[in-house]
């Protein structure tokens, strides 16, 4: 018994389906333009600057500014994944600077209160000794 091997011919329908699928998948996997992330980073940086974070957290503020500049550059180069990542990091750095500012201001207020308490104790002691 002899079998005859059949060769498969490419079917045009399959090529069309595969091509359409490839276009669909590539369209879904593209990263959207991270406009909101850039705007969020800008807002966080402006907020931190307005609340005086630079003297309390200069390193974090410099990092945030640098990452925001790099994110804007990546946007211009249409590297949206990098732009989003950098914008998210810039926002986090600005928020950290703001938190460190709040911490430093709270510590300063505590220190001033401790000084006031000590002055009051001294006055009480003087008044009791008279």
C-alpha positions in Angstrom: 0.0 0.0 0.0 1.4 3.3 -1.1 0.5 6.6 0.6 0.7 9.8 -1.3 2.0 12.8 0.7 0.0 15.9 0.2 1.6 19.2 0.4 -0.3 22.0 2.2 -0.8 25.2 0.4 -1.0 28.3 2.3 -4.6 29.5 2.6 -5.2 33.2 2.0 -7.9 33.3 4.7 -5.4 32.1 7.3 -2.9 34.8 6.3 -5.6 37.4 6.6 -6.7 36.2 10.0 -3.1 36.0 11.3 -2.3 39.5 9.9 -5.4 40.9 11.5 -4.6 39.3 14.8 -1.1 40.7 14.7 -2.4 44.2 14.1 -4.9 43.9 16.9 -2.4 42.6 19.4 0.1 45.3 18.5 -2.5 47.9 18.9 -3.5 46.7 22.3 0.0 46.5 23.6 1.0 50.0 22.8 1.5 52.3 25.8 -0.9 55.3 26.1 0.6 58.7 26.2 1.2 59.4 30.0 -0.1 62.9 30.1 -1.8 62.4 33.4 1.4 61.1 35.0 3.4 64.0 33.7 0.8 66.5 35.0 0.7 64.7 38.4 4.4 64.9 38.7 4.4 68.6 37.8 1.7 69.3 40.3 3.5 67.4 43.1 6.7 69.3 42.3 5.0 72.7 42.3 3.2 71.9 45.5 6.4 70.8 47.2 8.2 74.0 46.0 5.3 76.2 47.2 5.4 74.6 50.6 9.1 75.2 51.0 10.4 71.7 50.6 13.7 72.6 48.9 15.6 73.7 52.1 14.4 70.6 54.0 14.7 68.0 51.2 17.1 69.3 48.6 18.2 65.9 47.3 14.7 64.7 46.8 13.6 67.9 45.1 16.6 67.7 42.8 15.8 64.1 42.0 12.2 65.0 41.3 13.1 67.9 39.0 15.7 65.8 37.1 13.3 62.9 36.6 10.5 65.2 35.5 12.9 66.7 32.9 13.9 63.2 31.7 10.2 62.2 31.6 9.4 65.2 29.4 12.3 64.3 27.1 11.1 60.7 26.9 7.7 62.0 25.9 9.1 64.1 23.1 11.0 60.9 21.9 7.7 59.0 22.2 9.2 56.5 24.7 6.0 56.4 26.7 6.9 53.6 29.0 10.1 55.4 30.1 8.1 58.7 30.4 5.5 57.1 32.6 8.0 55.4 34.8 10.0 58.6 35.3 6.9 60.7 35.9 5.8 58.3 38.5 9.2 58.4 40.2 9.3 62.2 40.0 5.9 62.4 41.7 7.0 60.0 44.4 10.2 62.0 45.0 8.3 65.3 45.2 5.8 63.7 47.7 8.7 62.4 49.7 10.2 65.8 49.8 6.9 67.2 51.0 6.7 64.6 53.7 10.2 65.2 54.9 9.4 68.9 55.0 6.4 68.2 57.2 8.5 66.0 59.4 11.2 68.7 59.8 8.6 71.4 60.5 7.0 69.2 63.1 10.3 68.4 64.8 11.1 72.1 64.8 7.7 72.9 66.5 8.4 70.1 69.1 11.8 71.6 69.8 10.3 75.1 70.2 7.6 73.7 72.6 10.3 71.9 74.6 12.1 75.2 75.0 8.9 77.0 76.0 8.2 74.3 78.6 11.7 74.6 80.0 11.3 78.4 80.3 8.0 78.0 82.1 9.5 75.4 84.5 12.3 77.9 85.3 9.8 80.6 86.0 7.7 78.4 88.2 10.8 77.4 90.1 11.9 81.0 90.6 8.4 82.0 91.7 8.3 79.2 94.3 11.7 80.1 95.7 10.8 83.7 96.4 
